[in-house]
Amino acid sequence: MPEATISHLKNHLPEIVHDVEKGQDIQITRHGKSVAVIVSLERYNLAFGSSKGIFNAYLRWRILHPNASGFTDEEVKNMRNREPHESPNFTWD
């Protein structure tokens, strides 16, 4: 995936949007660190649309398989929480 710095994006937004419309995803970096990705509206809707996104597919799977092990109800609820929060202490144990 091609990369663009924020300053490059600021100076070349029309060209980058044109590339994205043609299907090219663009990774945005700040000080050498990836911070975002620009995708077309079509690809965004495929990933996060009301009936096609991976999150919704997972929720449908949970309904079909209620006894399967997986994420807890609280973990699923927090997957869509866009509010800033502290990361929990995570272990594989």
Secondary structure, DSSP 8 states (H G I E B T S, - for coil): --EEEHHHHHHHHHHHHHHHHTT--EEEEETTEEEEEE--HHHHHHHHSTTTSHHHHHHHHHHH-TTS----HHHHHHHT--S----------
